[in-house]
Amino acid sequence: MAYDEKLATRVRKALSGESKVEEKKMMGGLTFMVDGKMCVGVFKSELMCRIDPDVREEALKKNGCRQMELTGRPMKGFVLVDSNGLNTTKDFEYWINLSLQFNKIVKISRKK
């Protein structure tokens, strides 16, 4: 499944000041790991954001944002933002920063 390379380039640029950024192809797109934790990604033409579940309801009210679902089930703490919510630099930076804030407090998932 292809992903929007222009959006991926925007994400790379936004994360360029972060330490330990790694790109992984997963979930049908490109995921950016920050400090070993999934942070943001590009899923088709949308920005995938891992956010604090406590701010999910507020985030879903933003233009272009919807709950991420995988195999028909909502993914807690993940939203997708389409191009309508990413038009301006301010909007794009809002989603990146929201994801980075949560990345700082979320624990690394350990493999079972």
C-alpha positions as CSV (number, residue, x, y, z in Angstrom):
1,M,0.0,0.0,0.0
2,A,1.5,3.3,-1.0
3,Y,1.8,6.4,1.2
4,D,2.0,10.1,0.5
5,E,5.8,10.8,0.1
6,K,5.3,14.6,0.3
7,L,3.6,14.2,3.7
8,A,6.4,11.8,4.8
9,T,8.9,14.5,3.8
10,R,7.0,17.1,5.9
11,V,7.1,14.7,8.9
12,R,10.9,14.0,8.4
13,K,11.6,17.8,8.4
14,A,9.4,18.3,11.5
15,L,11.1,15.6,13.4
16,S,14.6,16.5,12.3
17,G,15.4,18.2,15.7
18,E,14.4,15.1,17.7
19,S,16.9,12.5,18.9
20,K,16.6,8.9,17.9
21,V,14.1,9.0,15.0
22,E,13.7,5.8,13.1
23,E,11.4,5.1,10.1
24,K,9.6,1.8,9.8
25,K,7.2,0.5,7.2
26,M,4.3,-0.9,9.1
27,M,0.5,-0.7,9.3
28,G,0.3,-0.2,5.5
29,G,2.3,3.0,5.7
30,L,5.4,4.6,7.1
31,T,5.8,5.0,10.9
32,F,8.2,7.3,12.7
33,M,9.6,6.0,15.9
34,V,10.9,8.6,18.4
35,D,13.1,7.3,21.2
36,G,12.0,3.8,20.4
37,K,8.3,4.5,20.6
38,M,5.7,4.9,17.8
39,C,4.9,8.6,17.5
40,V,3.5,9.6,14.1
41,G,3.2,8.1,10.7
42,V,1.8,8.4,7.2
43,F,-1.1,6.1,6.3
44,K,-2.0,6.5,2.6
45,S,-2.5,10.3,2.4
46,E,-3.3,10.9,6.1
47,L,-1.1,11.7,9.1
48,M,-1.4,9.1,11.8
49,C,-0.9,10.5,15.3
50,R,-0.4,8.7,18.5
51,I,-1.9,10.9,21.1
52,D,-2.9,10.9,24.8
53,P,-6.2,9.1,25.0
54,D,-7.3,11.7,27.5
55,V,-7.3,14.4,24.7
56,R,-8.8,12.2,22.0
57,E,-12.3,13.7,22.2
58,E,-11.0,17.2,21.9
59,A,-8.7,16.2,19.0
60,L,-11.6,14.5,17.1
61,K,-13.4,17.9,17.0
62,K,-10.5,19.4,14.9
63,N,-10.9,19.8,11.2
64,G,-9.9,16.7,9.2
65,C,-9.4,14.4,12.3
66,R,-11.0,11.0,12.7
67,Q,-10.6,8.0,14.9
68,M,-8.2,5.4,13.5
69,E,-9.6,2.0,13.1
70,L,-7.8,-1.2,12.2
71,T,-9.8,-4.3,11.1
72,G,-13.0,-2.4,12.1
73,R,-11.9,-1.7,15.6
74,P,-11.0,1.7,17.0
75,M,-7.4,2.1,18.0
76,K,-7.2,3.8,21.4
77,G,-4.8,6.7,21.3
78,F,-4.5,6.9,17.5
79,V,-6.2,9.4,15.1
80,L,-5.8,10.0,11.4
81,V,-5.7,13.6,10.1
82,D,-6.5,14.2,6.4
83,S,-5.3,17.0,4.2
84,N,-8.1,19.3,5.5
85,G,-6.5,19.3,8.9
86,L,-2.9,19.7,7.6
87,N,-3.2,22.7,5.2
88,T,-1.4,25.2,7.2
89,T,2.0,25.0,8.9
90,K,0.3,25.8,12.2
91,D,-2.2,22.9,11.9
92,F,0.5,20.5,10.8
93,E,2.7,21.5,13.8
94,Y,-0.2,21.1,16.2
95,W,-0.5,17.4,15.3
96,I,3.2,16.8,15.4
97,N,3.6,18.5,18.8
98,L,0.6,16.7,20.2
99,S,2.2,13.4,19.2
100,L,5.6,14.4,20.6
101,Q,4.1,15.5,23.9
102,F,2.5,12.0,24.4
103,N,5.7,10.3,23.2
104,K,7.5,11.8,26.1
105,I,5.3,10.2,28.7
106,V,4.2,6.9,27.1
107,K,6.2,3.8,28.0
108,I,8.1,1.7,25.5
109,S,6.2,-1.5,24.6
110,R,8.1,-4.6,25.5
111,K,7.9,-7.6,23.2
112,K,6.2,-10.6,24.8
